[in-house]
């Protein structure tokens, strides 16, 4: 009985972490679209210190990479917000 409850609580914790990470990636994508790089500390510091803006091509590359990561996570763990079990 305790093993089953433990496994269920571990699944809930994993599901919560997957949902949170997916939301964080969506936030990052949104931030990049708004030309806000504060969530990428080293990049943000570099841009401030060098007083340059990223080219649209580089921003698009970052967005594409983040979207690809989010899609890969979604492919591996489909719909974690709507599933009770894996």
N, C-alpha and C positions, 0 to 999 in steps of 0.2 A: 504494500500500500504506500509506504513512504517513498519507494523508488519511483512509482508512477507520479506522485505529487511533485517530486523533485524534478523529474523529466518535464512535466508540464510547466513548472515555473522556469526551467531553463529555456524552453521553447518560447515562453512569453517574453523573457528577457532578450532572447535573440531577435524575436520579431520586433520588439521595441527599438533595439539598436539598428536594425535594418531600416525601419521606417525613419528613424532620426537621421541616419546617414543619407538616405535618399532625399529627405527634405533639405539637409545641409547642402547637398550637391545642387539641388534646384535653386537654393539661395545663392550659391556661388555663380551659377549661370546667370541669374538675374542681376547680380552685382556687376559682372563683367559686361553685360548688355548696357548697363548704365555707366560704364567706364569707371567703376568703383573697384579698386583692387585692395582695399583695406583688409579683406579676409585672407590675402596672400601677403603676409608681412614683409618678406624679403623683397618681393617684387615691388610692393608699395614703397618701401624705403628707398629702393634703387631709383624708382621713377621720381620721387621727391628730391632726392639728392642730386640727380642728374638733370632735373627740371626738363624732362621730356615726356611726351605722350606716346603711348603704343600705337603703332600703325593699325588700321582697321583689319588688315590681313592677319596680324598677330592676335588681336582680340578674337577674330573669327576662329582662329586655330585653337585658342584656349576654350572658347565655347564649344567647338566641335569635339575637342578632347573630353571635356566634362560631360557632354551629352552622350558620348560613346561609353564612358565609364558608367553613367547612370543606366544606359540601355543594357550594358553587360550585367549589371547588378540585377536589373529587372528580369533579364532572360534567365539568370541563374536562380533567382528567388522571385518568381512571379507574384505580383500583387500582395506583398506582405501585410498591407493595411487591411485587406479584406479576407485574409485566410486565418483560420484557427489552427490548422496543422500544416506541416510541411511533408 
